[in-house]
Amino acid sequence: MPELPEVEVVRRGLERWVSGRVVADVQVLHPRAVRRHVAGDADFGDRLTGHRIGLAQRRGKYLWLPLADSAQSVLAHLGMSGQLLVQPHEAPDEKHLRIRVRFADAQGTELRFVDQRTFGGLSLHDNTPDGLPDVIAHIARDPLDDAFDDDAFHSALRRRRTTIKRALLDQSLISGVGNIYADEALWRSKLHYERPTGTFTRPRTAELLGHVRDVMNAALAVGGTSFDSLYVNVNGESGYFDRSLDAYGRENEPCRRCGAAIRRRPWMNRSSYFCPRCQRPPRVAS
């Protein structure tokens, strides 16, 4: 699934090409694409038509388009293969086009939601007083948010009494970090993914957060990570950070720091990639 850098790249594209435009028409071409909008596809289109799109927003991996003249927002669930594309009206429909949004202006472009696996979709929700769609009010701030509280994160980390990778993927603790960037930040920090959070000092937490931010900013600079054609920005372009990964996806390749072969281990129905020399596993108490 896309993580913070990939979602932020899409958000920036929506801010440039969609924010400020008034919806003229909505076509739902597959009902699963609006299944989270419980009132159905016709209601989704009716309630969106005529409204002006506000400034595209993101928290962690969650992306939404607030309605500038309403206390509601369109929440985008990208899932495994969802894409938000800005296309000319005359561009051929994509094979897996699910929703088309046209605007009341002469720019000649429309917003398309394309989703091969139909795990994602769009839905309309009421906003909280903080401006978040109410269904994601529990999501923590992400480490690139200016209001992220490093000290509060450290205290919560110590209280959680879990292992560090589980904590990094806990979206109620810190949002936006997924499997790829967790492995990358842990490699940079020389931390094993099973390191207990109760052992973290404030300086160690600060160092880890620094690496999380560094790896995400580096990914943002090159458009995110694309392992296949499913993740693209709003113009259909892929990101290139996969060429810079130090751990994730590099099983049996040499560690760029010490030369040992990177290992992959099954972990929570995913995989963890790490260097067995640089990232020593924690000692088991006897």
VMD Tcl script that draws the C-alpha trace (Angstrom):
set ca {
  {0.00 0.00 0.00}
  {1.20 3.56 -0.57}
  {2.82 5.17 2.45}
  {3.18 8.82 3.43}
  {5.55 9.95 0.64}
  {3.44 8.39 -2.12}
  {0.20 9.86 -0.71}
  {1.81 13.28 -0.28}
  {2.93 13.27 -3.92}
  {-0.68 12.59 -4.96}
  {-1.95 15.29 -2.55}
  {0.35 17.88 -4.08}
  {-0.91 16.99 -7.53}
  {-4.54 17.31 -6.43}
  {-3.77 20.66 -4.79}
  {-2.39 21.93 -8.08}
  {-4.94 20.50 -10.51}
  {-8.20 19.96 -8.56}
  {-8.42 22.26 -5.52}
  {-10.65 25.28 -6.12}
  {-12.69 23.68 -8.90}
  {-16.47 23.17 -8.79}
  {-17.87 19.68 -9.42}
  {-20.20 19.57 -12.42}
  {-20.86 15.84 -12.71}
  {-19.91 12.56 -11.05}
  {-20.08 9.17 -12.75}
  {-19.71 6.05 -10.60}
  {-18.78 3.23 -12.96}
  {-18.34 0.49 -10.35}
  {-20.40 0.32 -7.13}
  {-17.53 -1.13 -5.09}
  {-15.64 2.13 -5.56}
  {-18.16 3.92 -3.30}
  {-19.03 1.02 -0.97}
  {-17.80 3.02 2.04}
  {-20.37 5.68 1.18}
  {-23.25 3.84 2.82}
  {-25.99 5.85 1.09}
  {-24.93 4.47 -2.31}
  {-23.48 5.64 -5.59}
  {-26.35 7.92 -6.68}
  {-26.28 9.75 -3.34}
  {-22.50 10.14 -3.55}
  {-22.73 11.85 -6.93}
  {-25.73 14.01 -6.00}
  {-24.14 15.28 -2.79}
  {-20.82 16.10 -4.44}
  {-22.19 17.88 -7.53}
  {-22.16 21.66 -7.32}
  {-19.62 21.90 -4.51}
  {-16.22 23.57 -4.71}
  {-13.20 21.42 -3.83}
  {-11.04 22.88 -1.07}
  {-7.32 22.45 -0.46}
  {-6.32 18.78 -0.65}
  {-5.33 17.43 2.79}
  {-3.40 14.48 4.18}
  {-2.71 12.87 7.53}
  {-0.32 9.96 7.38}
  {-1.50 7.67 4.58}
  {-4.98 9.22 4.51}
  {-5.93 11.70 1.80}
  {-9.06 13.80 1.51}
  {-10.62 16.64 -0.46}
  {-12.61 18.98 1.78}
  {-15.63 20.70 0.27}
  {-14.92 24.41 0.59}
  {-18.60 25.31 1.04}
  {-19.57 22.41 3.31}
  {-18.49 20.70 6.53}
  {-17.83 17.47 4.64}
  {-14.91 15.89 2.81}
  {-14.29 13.25 0.15}
  {-11.98 10.66 1.67}
  {-9.84 8.70 -0.79}
  {-8.97 5.10 0.07}
  {-6.20 4.16 -2.37}
  {-5.94 0.58 -1.11}
  {-3.49 -1.63 -2.97}
  {-3.97 -0.24 -6.46}
  {-6.07 2.95 -6.34}
  {-4.97 5.87 -8.50}
  {-6.27 9.45 -8.67}
  {-5.47 10.74 -12.15}
  {-6.08 14.12 -13.72}
  {-6.75 13.46 -17.40}
  {-7.93 15.43 -20.43}
  {-11.60 14.85 -21.25}
  {-10.66 13.26 -24.56}
  {-8.15 10.78 -23.06}
  {-9.30 7.16 -23.51}
  {-10.84 5.60 -20.41}
  {-8.48 3.46 -18.37}
  {-9.35 -0.24 -18.25}
  {-10.10 -0.07 -14.54}
  {-11.73 3.36 -14.38}
  {-14.19 3.36 -11.44}
  {-15.21 7.01 -10.88}
  {-15.11 10.09 -13.11}
  {-15.47 13.63 -11.72}
  {-15.93 16.51 -14.17}
  {-15.69 20.19 -13.30}
  {-17.62 23.34 -14.21}
  {-14.78 25.17 -15.94}
  {-12.91 25.29 -19.23}
  {-9.66 23.64 -18.09}
  {-10.47 20.53 -20.13}
  {-9.40 18.02 -17.48}
  {-11.26 15.66 -15.17}
  {-10.42 13.64 -12.06}
  {-10.48 9.87 -12.47}
  {-10.33 7.18 -9.81}
  {-8.77 4.05 -11.29}
  {-8.48 0.85 -9.25}
  {-7.50 -2.51 -10.69}
  {-8.23 -4.55 -7.57}
  {-11.20 -2.47 -6.33}
  {-9.92 -2.49 -2.73}
  {-9.99 1.32 -2.62}
  {-12.65 3.92 -3.22}
  {-14.09 7.35 -2.45}
  {-16.59 8.25 0.27}
  {-18.15 11.41 1.68}
  {-17.92 12.09 5.43}
  {-18.71 14.78 7.99}
  {-15.70 16.69 9.30}
  {-14.58 16.88 12.91}
  {-13.97 20.35 14.44}
  {-10.30 19.86 13.46}
  {-11.29 19.42 9.81}
  {-10.65 15.68 9.55}
  {-13.20 13.26 8.08}
  {-14.80 11.75 11.18}
  {-13.85 8.16 10.30}
  {-10.12 8.96 10.63}
  {-10.30 11.13 13.76}
  {-8.33 8.46 15.67}
  {-5.32 8.63 13.33}
  {-2.20 10.11 14.92}
  {-0.24 12.97 13.39}
  {2.60 11.96 11.10}
  {6.29 12.78 11.64}
  {6.33 15.40 8.86}
  {3.49 17.31 10.52}
  {4.74 20.50 12.21}
  {2.46 19.71 15.17}
  {3.93 16.22 15.73}
  {5.08 16.01 19.36}
  {8.36 14.10 19.63}
  {8.31 13.99 23.43}
  {4.73 12.70 23.53}
  {5.66 10.03 20.98}
  {8.59 8.88 23.12}
  {6.40 8.64 26.22}
  {3.73 6.72 24.32}
  {6.39 4.44 22.85}
  {7.68 3.55 26.30}
  {4.16 2.90 27.61}
  {3.14 0.73 24.67}
  {5.44 -2.14 25.69}
  {5.71 -3.65 22.23}
  {8.45 -4.00 19.62}
  {9.68 -1.08 17.57}
  {8.42 -2.05 14.12}
  {4.95 -2.82 15.48}
  {4.97 0.62 17.09}
  {6.05 2.36 13.88}
  {3.17 0.73 12.00}
  {0.61 1.61 14.69}
  {-1.34 4.44 13.04}
  {-2.83 5.52 16.36}
  {0.72 6.18 17.63}
  {2.43 7.61 14.55}
  {0.84 7.74 11.11}
  {2.19 7.43 7.61}
  {4.89 4.82 8.25}
  {4.38 1.48 6.52}
  {6.48 -1.58 5.91}
  {8.91 -0.03 3.42}
  {9.87 3.08 5.35}
  {9.89 1.29 8.70}
  {12.52 -1.13 7.39}
  {14.49 1.73 5.85}
  {14.45 3.87 9.01}
  {15.40 0.91 11.20}
  {18.30 0.06 8.89}
  {19.54 3.65 9.08}
  {19.18 3.54 12.89}
  {20.94 0.15 13.19}
  {17.91 -1.16 15.09}
  {16.45 -4.65 14.86}
  {12.73 -4.70 14.17}
  {12.08 -6.73 17.36}
  {13.79 -4.23 19.68}
  {11.45 -3.68 22.70}
  {10.09 -0.14 22.89}
  {10.58 -0.13 26.65}
  {14.36 0.01 26.10}
  {14.28 3.29 24.17}
  {15.91 6.37 25.67}
  {14.89 9.86 24.54}
  {18.06 10.29 22.45}
  {17.46 6.91 20.75}
  {13.86 7.84 19.96}
  {14.96 11.22 18.63}
  {17.57 9.53 16.41}
  {14.98 7.10 15.04}
  {12.48 9.88 14.31}
  {15.23 11.78 12.51}
  {15.85 8.79 10.25}
  {12.11 8.31 9.65}
  {11.86 11.93 8.52}
  {15.02 11.76 6.44}
  {13.98 8.66 4.51}
  {10.48 10.03 3.87}
  {11.81 13.39 2.68}
  {14.30 11.61 0.42}
  {11.45 9.54 -1.06}
  {9.32 12.64 -1.52}
  {12.11 14.32 -3.47}
  {11.97 11.62 -6.17}
  {8.22 11.04 -6.22}
  {7.92 8.13 -3.79}
  {8.48 4.41 -4.27}
  {7.02 2.51 -7.25}
  {7.61 -1.23 -7.48}
  {5.09 -1.63 -10.32}
  {2.72 0.46 -12.43}
  {0.06 0.60 -9.70}
  {1.50 3.56 -7.78}
  {1.67 6.73 -9.88}
  {1.12 10.44 -9.29}
  {-1.87 12.35 -10.72}
  {-0.07 12.66 -14.06}
  {0.52 8.90 -14.28}
  {4.24 9.12 -13.49}
  {6.08 6.63 -11.26}
  {8.36 7.44 -8.34}
  {12.01 6.41 -8.26}
  {12.91 5.90 -4.60}
  {12.98 2.10 -5.09}
  {16.41 2.68 -6.65}
  {17.66 4.15 -3.35}
  {16.34 1.58 -0.87}
  {18.96 0.24 1.52}
  {17.06 -2.68 3.08}
  {13.54 -3.26 1.78}
  {13.39 -5.68 -1.16}
  {17.17 -6.33 -1.11}
  {17.24 -9.92 0.20}
  {20.70 -11.52 -0.27}
  {22.16 -8.28 -1.62}
  {25.13 -6.79 0.27}
  {24.45 -4.27 3.00}
  {25.65 -0.90 1.76}
  {27.19 -0.22 5.17}
  {29.00 -3.45 6.11}
  {28.68 -5.84 3.17}
  {26.72 -8.58 4.95}
  {23.84 -10.12 2.99}
  {20.48 -8.47 3.69}
  {18.00 -10.96 5.14}
  {14.23 -11.23 4.87}
  {12.05 -12.73 7.60}
  {8.27 -13.28 7.64}
  {6.64 -10.76 9.94}
  {2.92 -10.18 10.63}
  {1.87 -11.47 7.17}
  {4.52 -9.22 5.66}
  {8.30 -9.36 5.45}
  {11.03 -7.57 7.36}
  {14.33 -6.79 5.66}
  {17.39 -6.15 7.80}
  {21.15 -6.51 8.04}
  {22.09 -9.31 10.45}
  {25.39 -7.61 11.28}
  {24.31 -3.98 11.64}
  {20.91 -4.70 13.20}
  {21.56 -7.24 15.91}
  {18.49 -8.94 17.38}
  {17.72 -8.08 21.00}
  {19.04 -10.41 23.68}
  {16.49 -12.74 25.18}
  {16.39 -12.54 28.96}
  {17.37 -15.84 30.54}
}
mol new
graphics top color blue
foreach p $ca { graphics top sphere $p radius 0.5 }
foreach p [lrange $ca 0 end-1] q [lrange $ca 1 end] { graphics top cylinder $p $q radius 0.2 }
display resetview
